[in-house]
């Protein structure tokens, strides 16, 4: 079972304290998600020094100063917190200063000391809070290996672990509904039950996301390289502008896409032109691939009426039909899907595991 890369930022700490936290991460056993310390704006979670916290009387929230020089800050409210937060206390900051009372409850905890054991406990809290991201990663792993079959069959699957419904994979509308009890291990071991179209409705406590989000989380958080082999030898072409509502691109994805828009380049040329490492460029290119922004084909696809074209986007009659597996078709499969077909009558008791679905052959 693959595990995602997760990250945290240490805000308001001295350089020595940041190095100590980084050393603690490196000393942890490599079991479960792989943690690293990154810049604040890229982090999945924050560990904040209490002196960087300040009550914001004007808004009723809590101001987090971005660094020790207090040149910029972020104001947090319980309804706008987008990441879990830990406040360092006691030995972690060398004092027992009172922590400002905040409205950050369910997504906040404490770090008691700059030790491996205490940091690990804090990161485990973060992992629980980031459950949805980790489940999306696990589902993305399954979809990535079976995406041609899922797209071709366009049916509804219930992911069942024993008697518990964990998620609903809607390959008709290319959505995934994730249940409140879904966890990565359960998703990896779940049985895929083929269901009739009427089973598409998700319970009200399920969270519905686009399949693209699951594929993105998997491609960008996996420590492994999943870029198809043809992208290592053939020129890579700009294919489409990314979906307007897709907000996951970072500066490096936009920069690489801009370079490819000016002219096609091979992977080796991209490494030389950017000055970045081969693993980094490969991972960025993988993100552009799963979002349908690049291709190894030089022929542009026929534009359809829908402005959002992605790995699993719905297609209309004026768009390309779903191609057969081939060198050129492998890229088209990322960007082209057939019009929705009526779902045939199926056996409610039919079970299928994701390994039984035909994976995409990227060896050509």
C-alpha positions as CSV (number, residue, x, y, z in Angstrom):
1,X,0.0,0.0,0.0
2,X,1.4,3.4,-1.0
3,X,1.3,6.3,1.4
4,X,1.1,10.0,0.6
5,X,3.6,12.7,1.2
6,X,2.3,15.2,3.8
7,X,4.0,18.4,5.0
8,X,4.0,20.9,7.8
9,X,5.4,24.4,8.3
10,X,7.1,25.7,11.5
11,X,6.0,29.3,11.9
12,X,7.7,31.8,14.3
13,X,10.5,29.4,15.3
14,X,14.2,30.2,15.3
15,X,16.4,28.6,12.7
16,X,17.9,26.3,15.3
17,X,14.4,25.2,16.4
18,X,13.4,24.6,12.8
19,X,16.5,22.5,12.2
20,X,15.6,20.5,15.3
21,X,12.1,19.8,14.0
22,X,13.5,18.8,10.7
23,X,16.0,16.4,12.4
24,X,13.1,14.9,14.3
25,X,11.2,14.2,11.1
26,X,14.2,12.5,9.6
27,X,14.6,10.3,12.6
28,X,11.0,9.0,12.5
29,X,10.3,5.5,11.2
30,X,9.0,5.5,7.6
31,X,5.7,4.0,8.4
32,X,2.5,5.6,7.0
33,X,2.5,9.0,5.4
34,X,5.9,10.6,4.7
35,X,6.2,14.0,6.4
36,X,8.5,16.9,5.5
37,X,8.9,20.5,6.6
38,X,8.1,23.0,3.9
39,X,7.2,26.7,3.4
40,X,4.1,28.0,5.1
41,X,2.0,28.5,2.0
42,X,2.6,25.0,0.7
43,X,2.1,23.1,4.0
44,X,-0.8,20.8,4.8
45,X,-0.5,21.7,8.5
46,X,1.1,24.4,10.7
47,X,3.1,24.2,13.9
48,X,3.0,27.7,15.4
49,X,5.1,29.4,18.0
50,X,2.8,31.0,20.6
51,X,4.6,34.4,20.2
52,X,3.4,34.4,16.5
53,X,-0.2,34.2,17.7
54,X,-2.2,37.4,18.4
55,X,-5.9,38.0,19.1
56,X,-7.5,40.0,16.3
57,X,-10.2,42.1,18.1
58,X,-11.5,43.6,14.9
59,X,-12.4,40.3,13.3
60,X,-12.7,38.0,16.4
61,X,-10.2,35.6,14.9
62,X,-6.5,34.8,15.6
63,X,-3.7,36.5,13.7
64,X,-0.7,34.2,12.8
65,X,2.4,36.2,12.0
66,X,4.2,34.5,9.1
67,X,7.7,35.0,10.5
68,X,9.6,36.4,13.5
69,X,10.0,39.8,11.8
70,X,6.2,40.2,11.8
71,X,6.0,41.7,8.3
72,X,2.9,39.7,7.2
73,X,0.2,37.8,8.9
74,X,-2.8,35.5,8.3
75,X,-6.1,35.8,10.2
76,X,-7.8,32.6,11.1
77,X,-11.4,31.9,12.1
78,X,-13.0,28.5,12.9
79,X,-14.9,28.6,9.6
80,X,-11.9,29.5,7.5
81,X,-9.2,27.3,8.8
82,X,-8.1,25.1,5.9
83,X,-5.4,23.1,7.6
84,X,-4.8,21.6,11.1
85,X,-2.7,23.6,13.5
86,X,-0.6,22.8,16.5
87,X,0.6,25.5,19.0
88,X,4.0,24.9,20.6
89,X,3.9,25.0,24.4
90,X,6.1,24.4,27.4
91,X,9.5,22.8,26.6
92,X,8.9,23.3,22.9
93,X,9.3,27.1,23.4
94,X,11.3,27.1,26.6
95,X,8.5,28.7,28.6
96,X,5.0,28.1,29.9
97,X,3.5,31.2,28.3
98,X,-0.3,31.3,28.3
99,X,-1.7,30.3,24.9
100,X,-4.1,32.9,23.4
101,X,-7.6,31.6,23.5
102,X,-8.8,30.9,19.9
103,X,-11.8,29.7,18.1
104,X,-9.7,27.0,16.4
105,X,-11.0,23.9,18.1
106,X,-11.3,20.7,16.0
107,X,-8.3,21.4,13.9
108,X,-5.9,22.5,16.6
109,X,-3.7,20.7,19.1
110,X,-0.4,21.3,21.0
111,X,3.3,20.4,20.6
112,X,4.8,19.9,24.0
113,X,8.5,19.5,23.1
114,X,10.9,19.4,20.1
115,X,11.3,15.6,20.4
116,X,10.6,12.8,18.1
117,X,7.9,11.3,20.3
118,X,6.0,14.5,20.8
119,X,6.3,15.6,17.2
120,X,5.1,12.2,16.1
121,X,2.1,12.5,18.3
122,X,1.3,15.9,16.8
123,X,1.7,14.6,13.3
124,X,-0.6,11.7,14.0
125,X,-3.2,14.2,15.0
126,X,-2.6,16.0,11.7
127,X,-3.0,12.7,9.8
128,X,-6.4,12.2,11.4
129,X,-7.5,15.7,10.4
130,X,-6.2,15.1,6.9
131,X,-8.2,11.9,6.5
132,X,-10.1,13.2,3.4
133,X,-6.8,14.0,1.6
134,X,-5.4,10.5,2.5
135,X,-8.6,8.7,1.4
136,X,-8.6,10.7,-1.9
137,X,-4.9,9.5,-2.4
138,X,-5.9,5.9,-1.8
139,X,-8.9,6.1,-4.2
140,X,-6.7,7.9,-6.7
141,X,-4.2,5.0,-6.5
142,X,-7.0,2.6,-7.5
143,X,-8.4,4.8,-10.2
144,X,-5.0,5.5,-11.7
145,X,-4.4,1.8,-12.4
146,X,-7.9,1.1,-13.7
147,X,-8.9,4.4,-15.3
148,X,-9.5,3.1,-18.8
149,X,-11.8,0.4,-17.6
150,X,-13.7,2.7,-15.2
151,X,-14.1,5.3,-18.0
152,X,-15.1,2.7,-20.6
153,X,-17.6,0.9,-18.5
154,X,-19.2,4.1,-17.0
155,X,-20.9,2.3,-14.1
156,X,-21.4,2.8,-10.4
157,X,-19.3,1.0,-7.8
158,X,-19.8,0.7,-4.0
159,X,-16.5,0.3,-2.1
160,X,-17.4,-2.0,0.7
161,X,-15.2,-3.1,3.6
162,X,-17.1,-6.0,5.3
163,X,-20.6,-4.5,5.7
164,X,-19.5,-0.8,5.7
165,X,-20.0,1.4,2.7
166,X,-16.8,3.5,2.5
167,X,-17.2,5.3,-0.9
168,X,-19.2,5.4,-4.1
169,X,-17.3,5.6,-7.4
170,X,-19.6,7.2,-9.9
171,X,-18.1,6.5,-13.3
172,X,-21.1,8.0,-15.1
173,X,-20.5,11.5,-13.8
174,X,-16.9,10.9,-12.8
175,X,-17.5,11.7,-9.1
176,X,-16.4,10.0,-5.9
177,X,-18.5,10.2,-2.7
178,X,-16.4,9.5,0.4
179,X,-18.1,8.3,3.6
180,X,-17.3,9.5,7.1
181,X,-15.8,6.2,8.1
182,X,-13.5,5.8,5.1
183,X,-9.9,5.3,5.9
184,X,-6.9,4.6,3.6
185,X,-6.4,1.0,4.8
186,X,-10.1,0.2,4.4
187,X,-10.1,1.7,0.8
188,X,-7.1,-0.4,-0.1
189,X,-8.8,-3.6,1.1
190,X,-12.4,-2.8,0.0
191,X,-14.4,-4.9,-2.4
192,X,-15.8,-3.1,-5.4
193,X,-19.5,-3.9,-5.8
194,X,-21.0,-3.2,-9.2
195,X,-24.3,-1.5,-8.7
196,X,-27.2,-0.3,-10.8
197,X,-27.6,3.4,-11.7
198,X,-30.2,3.9,-8.9
199,X,-27.4,3.3,-6.4
200,X,-25.6,6.5,-7.5
201,X,-27.2,8.6,-4.7
202,X,-24.8,9.2,-1.8
203,X,-25.9,9.5,1.9
204,X,-26.0,13.1,3.2
205,X,-22.9,12.7,5.4
206,X,-20.7,11.7,2.4
207,X,-18.3,14.2,0.8
208,X,-18.4,14.3,-3.0
209,X,-15.3,15.2,-5.0
210,X,-14.4,15.0,-8.7
211,X,-12.3,12.0,-9.7
212,X,-9.7,14.5,-10.9
213,X,-9.0,15.5,-7.3
214,X,-8.3,12.0,-6.3
215,X,-6.0,11.4,-9.3
216,X,-4.2,14.7,-8.5
217,X,-3.7,13.8,-4.9
218,X,-2.2,10.5,-5.9
219,X,0.0,11.7,-8.6
220,X,1.5,14.6,-6.7
221,X,1.7,13.0,-3.2
222,X,3.1,9.7,-4.2
223,X,6.8,9.2,-3.6
224,X,6.9,7.0,-6.7
225,X,7.2,8.1,-10.3
226,X,4.0,7.3,-12.3
227,X,4.8,9.3,-15.4
228,X,4.1,7.1,-18.5
229,X,7.3,5.9,-20.2
230,X,6.5,7.6,-23.5
231,X,6.9,11.0,-21.8
232,X,10.6,10.2,-21.2
233,X,11.5,9.8,-24.9
234,X,8.9,11.8,-26.9
235,X,8.4,15.5,-27.2
236,X,5.7,16.8,-24.8
237,X,3.1,19.1,-26.3
238,X,0.8,21.6,-24.7
239,X,-2.7,20.1,-25.0
240,X,-5.3,22.1,-23.3
241,X,-5.7,25.0,-20.8
242,X,-6.3,23.5,-17.4
243,X,-9.9,23.3,-16.1
244,X,-11.0,26.8,-14.9
245,X,-12.2,25.4,-11.5
246,X,-9.1,23.4,-10.9
247,X,-7.1,25.3,-8.3
248,X,-4.3,22.9,-7.4
249,X,-1.6,24.1,-9.8
250,X,1.4,25.8,-8.2
251,X,3.9,28.1,-9.8
252,X,6.1,25.3,-11.1
253,X,3.1,23.7,-12.9
254,X,2.1,27.0,-14.5
255,X,5.7,27.7,-15.5
256,X,6.3,24.3,-17.1
257,X,2.9,24.6,-19.0
258,X,3.9,28.0,-20.2
259,X,7.2,26.7,-21.6
260,X,5.4,23.9,-23.4
261,X,2.8,26.3,-24.8
262,X,5.6,28.2,-26.5
263,X,7.1,25.0,-28.1
264,X,7.2,21.2,-27.5
265,X,10.1,19.9,-25.4
266,X,11.4,16.5,-24.3
267,X,11.7,15.7,-20.6
268,X,15.5,16.2,-21.0
269,X,15.0,19.6,-22.5
270,X,12.7,20.6,-19.8
271,X,15.3,19.7,-17.2
272,X,17.9,21.7,-19.0
273,X,15.7,24.7,-19.6
274,X,14.4,24.9,-16.0
275,X,17.5,23.9,-14.2
276,X,15.4,21.7,-12.0
277,X,16.1,18.1,-11.1
278,X,14.8,15.2,-13.2
279,X,12.6,13.8,-10.4
280,X,11.1,17.3,-9.8
281,X,10.3,17.9,-13.5
282,X,8.9,14.4,-13.9
283,X,6.6,14.9,-10.9
284,X,5.4,18.2,-12.2
285,X,4.8,16.8,-15.7
286,X,2.8,13.9,-14.1
287,X,0.5,16.5,-12.6
288,X,0.0,18.2,-16.0
289,X,-0.6,14.7,-17.5
290,X,-3.4,13.6,-15.2
291,X,-5.1,17.0,-15.5
292,X,-5.2,16.7,-19.3
293,X,-2.9,19.7,-19.9
294,X,-0.1,17.9,-21.9
295,X,0.2,15.1,-24.4
296,X,2.8,13.3,-26.5
297,X,0.5,13.8,-29.5
298,X,1.2,16.8,-31.8
299,X,-2.4,16.9,-33.2
300,X,-4.7,19.0,-31.1
301,X,-8.1,17.6,-30.1
302,X,-11.3,18.8,-31.5
303,X,-12.6,21.4,-29.1
304,X,-15.9,20.6,-27.4
305,X,-18.5,23.0,-25.9
306,X,-17.5,22.2,-22.4
307,X,-14.8,24.5,-21.0
308,X,-13.7,22.0,-18.3
309,X,-11.7,19.1,-19.9
310,X,-9.9,16.9,-17.5
311,X,-8.8,13.3,-16.9
312,X,-12.3,12.1,-16.4
313,X,-14.4,14.9,-17.9
314,X,-17.8,14.2,-19.5
315,X,-17.7,14.6,-23.3
316,X,-20.5,15.6,-25.7
317,X,-21.4,14.2,-29.1
318,X,-19.2,16.8,-30.9
319,X,-16.1,15.7,-29.0
320,X,-13.7,12.8,-29.8
321,X,-14.9,9.3,-29.0
322,X,-13.1,7.1,-26.5
323,X,-10.1,5.6,-28.4
324,X,-8.7,2.2,-28.3
325,X,-5.4,1.5,-26.4
326,X,-2.5,2.5,-28.6
327,X,0.4,4.9,-28.4
328,X,-1.6,7.9,-29.5
329,X,-4.8,6.7,-27.9
330,X,-3.1,6.5,-24.5
331,X,-2.9,10.2,-24.4
332,X,-6.3,10.7,-25.9
333,X,-7.8,8.6,-23.2
334,X,-6.7,11.2,-20.7
335,X,-8.6,13.9,-22.5
336,X,-11.5,12.2,-24.3
337,X,-14.4,10.2,-23.0
338,X,-17.6,9.1,-24.8
339,X,-21.0,10.5,-24.3
340,X,-22.8,9.0,-21.3
341,X,-24.3,5.6,-22.3
342,X,-27.4,4.1,-20.6
343,X,-26.3,1.8,-17.8
344,X,-27.2,-1.8,-18.5
345,X,-29.0,-4.0,-16.0
346,X,-26.4,-5.6,-13.6
347,X,-26.3,-8.1,-10.9
348,X,-26.6,-6.5,-7.5
349,X,-24.4,-9.2,-6.0
350,X,-21.6,-8.9,-8.5
351,X,-18.3,-8.1,-6.7
352,X,-15.1,-7.0,-8.4
353,X,-11.7,-6.0,-6.9
354,X,-9.9,-3.1,-8.6
355,X,-7.1,-5.5,-9.6
356,X,-9.6,-7.2,-11.9
357,X,-10.0,-4.0,-13.9
358,X,-7.8,-3.7,-16.9
359,X,-4.9,-1.3,-16.2
360,X,-3.6,1.1,-18.8
361,X,-0.5,-0.2,-20.7
362,X,2.0,2.6,-20.8
363,X,4.8,0.6,-22.2
364,X,4.1,1.6,-25.8
